């Protein structure tokens, strides 16, 4: 009885929730993600695109979505990397081999997202094996996990590009780790050793401190931001540090649960949604650019062309 009631409430809530999330995603289709990436690249901003699969998508369907994204990036000749998630691929090495083969044709970096700590070992093992096929790979290390310090050593050994995030999932063994302190601890472990580090946070002071430590150690770095969340202050931090900006652009139907989980963890997201509802941005016409892209365009407009960091494809 309780389960049926929960399902009924979810059906009632879902239409509004989907509408609420719409301005904060590229859209449900690959074409939506490519359109956003194209617009950002024209503004001098590098991008990372990722298909966020639904619960019912098979590993084959997920792999096909990644392959289609790589084909689109090649056609458009965009300064863009591909992010993938190992668990939805079933950690299938044959499927990953197809993806890496296609990435090699266009020279695109393939970056592995971080999911729960229970799949971290399998993901790193998959990456290590994949390096024999293709060297332009990256991994993501969350500050919330104690193991990330050892994983950072492994990433340096494998010469991976590294994205450092606070992390969505807590460390099951040490759930009270401060994510900001953990974030900087991972940065310190990578500084002066990693080939390239993406400082992936919308927290301007934290981003600034992370960049300061990396630059002081002579480490190549950039700021990476999640499409759909406020970016103006973080872009300013990147500009002042003289480093490039990259935007992670998700598309697909599964972005909604992540956005709602972010709302639970960060109440500010609810306020942003409420503001957009009041301003009417939740009801944009089909085909219109997401409001997040309009906001980012406005933020970059405050930078003179000479101030915008020149973004080259990471080697």
N, C-alpha and C positions, 0 to 999 in steps of 0.2 A: 504493500500500500504506500509506504513512504517512498519507495523507489519510483513508483508511478507518478506520485505527486512531484517529485524532483524533476522527472522527465518533462512533465507538463509545464512546470515553471520555466524550465530551460527553453522549451519551444516558444513560450510567450516572450521570453527575454531576448532570445537570439536575434530576431529581426532588428530590434533597436541596437543591440550590441554590435551587430555587423555594420549598421549604418554609422554608429559612433566611431568604429575603427577605420572607416573608409578613408578619411582625410589623412590618416597616419601611415598608410601603406602605399606602395607603388600601384597595387591593384592585384586582381586574382590571376591575371594572365602574364605570360612571358613578355608580350608586347608592351604591357604596362611598365614592367621593370626596365625594359630596354629604353622606353621613352624617357624615363626619369634619368637613367644613366647617361643617355645621349645629351640631355639638357645640362646635367652637371658637368660633363666633360667639356662642353662648350664654355662653361664658366671657369674652366681651369682646375676643376676638382676631379681627382681620380675616384673610381668607384669599385665596389665589390658587390656582385649580384649573387643572390642565393634563392633557390626555390625552397619554400617552406612547405613540406609535404603534409598531407592530411593523414589522419589515423588509418584510413582504409587504403592508402597508396602502398603498392607492393614495392619491393626493392627494384624490380625491373622498371616500374613506372617512374620511380624516383630517379633512377639512372638515366632514363630517357629524357626526363626534364632537364637534368644537368647537361646532357649532350646537346639538347636543343638550345640551351642557353649559350654554350660555347660556339655553336654554329652562328647564332645571332651576333655574338660579340665579334666574331671573325668577319661577318658581312659588314658590320658597322665600323670596324676598325677602331674600336673604343679602347681607351686606357682603363681597363677594367679587369679585375681578377674574379675568379669563381670561388665561392665558399660552398663546401659540401658538409654533410652530416653523415658520419660513418654508420650509426645505428640504423637509420632508415634504409641504408643500402644493405643491411644485414651483414655488414663487414665482409661482403663478398669481394674477393680479390679479382675475380674475373670481370665483374661489373666496373670496379675501380680501374682496371687495366684499360677498358674501353674509354673511360673518361679521360685518363691520362694520355692515351693515344691521341684523342681529339684535341686536348689542351696543347700537346706538343706541336701540333700543326700550326696553331696560332701563337705559340709562345706564351700562353697565359699561365699565371700563377694559380695553383689550386690550393686553397686554404681550408683547413679542417676546423670547423666550429667545435666548441666544447659543450658537451651536454652533461649528464650526471657523472659524479665521481666513480660510479660503479662500472662505467664503460671507458674510463680513461686509459687503462692498460691496453685494452683491445685496440683503441684508436691509435695510440702511439706505436703499437706493434704493426698495425696496418700501414702507418706512415713510413716506418723504418723499412718495411719490405718494399713499399712503393718507390722509394728513392732509387732502387736499382733500375726502375723503368724511366723515371722522370725526376730531375733534381729540383724543379721550381715548386717547392711545397712549403706550406706553413702550418703552424699549429696555434692553438689558443690556450693560454694559461690563466686560470682564475686566481685572484688574490685570496679568495675565501678558503682555498685548500692548502693545507700544510704541505702536501706532496708536490705542489707546484714548484717549490725550490729545487727539488731533485729533478723534476720534469724540465726545468729550465736548463739544468746541466746537460740533460739528454738532448734538448733542442739545440744547444750550442754545439754539442758533439756531432749532431746530424746536419748542422749548418742550415737550420730551418729559419724562415722568417717567423717571427713570433708576434702574436696579438695578445696584449695583456689587458684583462678585464677584471672588474671587481668580482663578477660571477653571480649567477642566479641561484645555484644550488649550494647549500652550506656543506662544510666538511662533516661527515657523519661522526667522525671521531673527535673533532674539535669544533663544535658548532658555534663557539663564541669568538672565533677569530674575527678581528676587526677587518672588514674588507679593504678599507683604505690603507691601513698599515700593511696588510698582506700584499696589496697591489704594489706598494713601494718596495717591499722586500723582494718581490719578483723582479721589479725593475733593477734593483741593485745587483741581483744575481746575474742579470743579463748585460748590464752596463760594461762596456769595454770588451765584451766577449761575443755577443750575438751579431749576426750579419745585418739584421734590420729588425726594428721593433716598432710596432704600432701601439701607441698609447690610446687605448679605446675606453674613454670615459667622457661623460658630459659634465663632470665636476671640474669647473675651471681651475680652482687652486690645485687640485690633485693632478690634473693634466699638466699644469705649469711646472709643478715640482718634479713630476716624472720626466718631462722634457729636459729640465735643467740638469738632472742627474745623468741622463743619457748623453746629452750634448757635451757635458763636462768630460765624459769618458770617451768622446769621439765616436759614439755609436750612431749610425744612420737611423733616423726615426721619423715618424709622422704622427699626426692625430687622426684617429679613425672614429667616426661618429655614426650612430644608428639613425637612419632615415626615419623621420616622423617625430623625433624628440627635439626640443629647443637646442639650437646650435650657435646662436650669435656669439655668446661669451666664449665658447670653446674655440670658435674660429678666430676670435680676437687673440686668444692665447697662442694659437698656432702661428698667427701672423707675426706677433711680437717675438716669438722664438725663431722665426724664419724657417719653419718646417712646413711641409705639404699637408694638405687636408685630404682625407679619403672618406667617402660616405658608403656605409654598408646599406644596400638596397634590397630588402626582402620583398618577394611577391608570392602570391598564392593565398589559399583560403585559410591556412593554418596560422596566419599571423595574429589572428584575433585572440586565441587563448593566451599568447605571450603578452599581448598588450594588456589584457585584463589581469594577468598575474603581476605585471608591472604596476598596475593601478593599486593592487592590494599591497605591494611592497612600498610603493612610492605614491602617497596620496596626491602629490602634485599633478600626477597624470589625470586624476579625476577632475581637478580644477581646469586643466587644459581642455579636456573634453567638454566641460560645462561651458567654458568661455566660447569654444567653437560652436556649441549648440546655440548660445545666445546670439552669436554673430552670424548664424546661418550657414557656417561653413560645412556643417554636416550634411547639407542638402545640395551639394554642388551637382551640376548637371553631368550626365554621362560624358566621358571623354575629356572633361576638364582636368587640368593638372592638379595633383594633390596640393592642399594648402601648405603642407610641409615644404614642398619645392618652392612655392611662392615666397615663403618666409626665408628660406635659405638664399634665394635670389636677392632678397632685400638685404640680408646680412652681408653678402659679398659685394653688393653695390656700394657699401661704405668703404671698400678697399679700392684704392687706385689700382689700375691695371699693373703698375710696377710693383705694388705691394703683394699681389697674389703670388704665392709660391709656385715656381715652375715645377711641374710634376713630370718626372720621367718614369718609365716602367722600371720597377724594381728588378734588379738582376740577381 
